[in-house]
Amino acid sequence: MPIRTHRGRAAVYRRLWGWPLRSPKHLVTAVIVLAAAATIIGLMLPEPLPARNYRDQSQGTEQYEAAPASPTRTPAPPTFSVPDTPPPPAPADPAGLKVVEAWGKKWATHPPGTASAQWVEGLRPYTTDEFITEMASVDPANVPSTAITGPPQPLRSTTNAMSARLSTDAGDIEVDLMRTPQGWRVSGYNKVS
């Protein structure tokens, strides 16, 4: 193993590269100095010009010519045309509207004093599993409607989702449906103001 002395070239190099590791203050100073030096060197270097390659047909040799600098332009953003009127909604599925009507009758028309479990069981065939758990927390006595006053009116419709307005004696509600493997099922409702 070589003997390390405090003299000579190796000792000088050891002191130079070991200086940043002596304290956190030295390390931060070294990083800042290196970053500043790299930035200054980067700014001083000239920007290389792109070369254009062409073949001289008469002599059969390749020659390179510097391409003229072209001003850089920012491309214009793409333009999109938006139709004035939205496309018509998909026609509502009559089977989904029947489910809205059947669900609405079970939701609104129930005798006073109906137990929550009995009321939820009446809604279950027309309701998604996720929404039936929410409906289980509702007390049927708090449902203000007692009758459906008109057929459901389709509002929006896609292949797998639909919304319809249902008129009741306590105001209109908007019923959301989704297509499940069992067919259309109610997945939520909101009171229309």
C-alpha positions in Angstrom: 0.0 0.0 0.0 1.5 3.4 -0.9 2.3 5.8 1.8 0.2 9.0 1.6 2.1 12.2 2.4 1.0 15.7 2.7 3.4 16.7 -0.1 3.4 16.1 -3.8 1.0 16.2 -6.7 -1.3 13.5 -5.4 -1.8 15.4 -2.1 -2.7 18.5 -4.0 -5.3 16.6 -6.0 -6.7 14.9 -3.0 -7.1 18.3 -1.3 -8.9 19.8 -4.3 -11.5 17.1 -4.8 -11.9 16.5 -1.1 -12.7 20.1 -0.3 -16.4 20.0 -1.3 -16.9 16.9 0.9 -15.6 18.6 4.1 -18.9 20.3 5.0 -22.4 20.9 3.5 -21.5 24.6 3.1 -18.5 23.6 0.9 -20.6 21.2 -1.1 -23.3 23.8 -1.9 -20.7 26.3 -2.9 -19.0 23.8 -5.2 -22.3 22.9 -6.9 -23.2 26.6 -7.4 -19.7 27.4 -8.9 -20.0 24.3 -11.2 -23.5 25.3 -12.4 -22.4 28.9 -13.1 -19.3 27.7 -15.0 -21.4 25.3 -17.1 -23.9 28.1 -17.9 -21.2 30.5 -18.9 -19.5 28.0 -21.1 -22.8 27.0 -22.7 -23.6 30.7 -23.6 -20.1 31.3 -25.0 -20.2 28.4 -27.5 -21.4 29.3 -31.0 -24.6 27.6 -32.3 -23.7 25.1 -35.0 -25.2 25.7 -38.5 -27.0 22.8 -40.1 -25.1 21.5 -43.2 -26.8 20.9 -46.5 -25.6 17.9 -48.4 -25.7 17.9 -52.2 -24.0 15.9 -54.8 -22.1 17.7 -57.7 -23.3 15.8 -60.7 -20.5 16.8 -63.0 -17.6 15.6 -60.7 -19.4 12.9 -58.8 -18.3 14.2 -55.4 -20.3 15.3 -52.4 -20.0 18.9 -51.2 -21.4 20.5 -48.1 -22.8 24.0 -47.9 -24.1 25.8 -44.8 -27.8 26.2 -44.9 -29.0 29.8 -44.6 -30.5 30.6 -41.2 -34.2 30.9 -41.4 -36.3 32.8 -38.9 -38.0 30.5 -36.5 -41.8 30.7 -36.6 -44.2 29.4 -34.2 -46.8 27.3 -36.1 -50.3 28.5 -35.9 -52.6 26.5 -33.6 -54.9 24.1 -35.4 -58.4 25.4 -36.0 -61.5 23.4 -35.3 -64.9 24.1 -36.6 -67.7 23.6 -34.1 -71.2 23.0 -35.5 -73.8 25.6 -34.6 -76.2 23.0 -33.3 -75.3 19.8 -31.3 -76.1 16.5 -33.0 -79.5 15.2 -32.1 -79.5 12.7 -29.1 -79.9 9.1 -29.8 -83.5 8.0 -29.7 -84.6 6.8 -26.2 -85.1 3.1 -25.8 -88.8 2.4 -25.0 -87.7 -0.4 -22.7 -85.7 2.1 -20.6 -88.8 4.5 -20.4 -90.9 1.6 -19.2 -88.4 0.9 -16.4 -88.5 4.6 -15.4 -92.3 4.5 -15.2 -92.3 1.2 -13.2 -89.6 2.5 -10.8 -91.4 5.8 -10.4 -94.7 4.1 -9.4 -92.9 2.0 -6.8 -90.9 5.0 -5.6 -93.9 7.4 -5.2 -97.0 5.2 -4.5 -96.7 3.4 -1.2 -99.1 3.2 1.6 -98.4 5.3 4.7 -96.4 3.3 7.3 -94.6 1.2 4.7 -91.4 -0.3 6.1 -88.2 0.8 4.5 -87.1 -2.8 3.7 -90.5 -3.5 2.0 -90.2 -0.3 0.0 -86.6 -1.1 -1.1 -87.6 -4.6 -2.2 -90.3 -3.1 -4.5 -87.6 -0.9 -6.1 -84.9 -3.6 -6.4 -86.0 -5.1 -9.8 -85.7 -1.7 -11.4 -82.6 -0.3 -9.6 -78.8 -0.9 -9.9 -77.1 -2.7 -7.0 -75.0 0.3 -6.2 -78.0 2.7 -6.1 -80.3 0.2 -4.1 -77.8 0.5 -1.2 -78.3 4.3 -1.2 -82.1 3.9 -1.4 -82.0 1.5 1.7 -81.0 4.6 3.8 -84.1 6.5 2.7 -87.3 6.5 4.8 -90.3 6.1 2.4 -92.2 8.6 4.6 -89.8 11.3 3.4 -90.7 10.8 -0.2 -92.9 13.8 -1.0 -94.6 12.3 -4.0 -97.7 10.1 -3.8 -98.5 9.6 -7.5 -97.0 9.8 -11.0 -98.9 12.4 -13.1 -97.5 11.8 -16.6 -95.4 9.5 -18.8 -91.6 9.8 -18.6 -90.1 12.2 -21.1 -86.6 11.3 -22.5 -83.9 14.0 -22.0 -80.6 12.4 -23.0 -79.8 9.0 -24.4 -76.8 7.1 -25.5 -76.2 3.4 -26.1 -75.6 2.6 -22.4 -77.1 5.5 -20.5 -80.3 7.5 -20.5 -82.0 10.3 -18.5 -85.7 10.9 -18.4 -88.0 13.4 -16.7 -90.9 12.0 -14.6 -93.8 14.2 -13.4 -95.1 13.6 -10.0 -97.7 15.3 -7.8 -94.8 16.9 -5.8 -92.9 18.1 -8.9 -90.7 16.6 -11.6 -87.7 14.4 -11.0 -84.9 13.5 -13.4 -84.2 9.8 -13.4 -80.8 8.4 -14.6 -80.6 4.9 -16.1 -77.8 2.7 -17.2 -77.8 -0.5 -19.3 -76.7 -3.5 -17.2 -76.6 -7.2 -18.2 -80.1 -7.5 -16.7 -81.4 -4.6 -18.9 -82.1 -0.9 -18.1 -81.8 -0.1 -14.4 -82.2 3.2 -12.5 -78.9 4.5 -11.2 -80.0 7.8 -9.6 -82.5 10.6 -9.5 -82.6 14.3 -8.8 -85.5 16.7 -8.1 -85.9 19.2 -10.9 -86.2 22.8 -9.7 
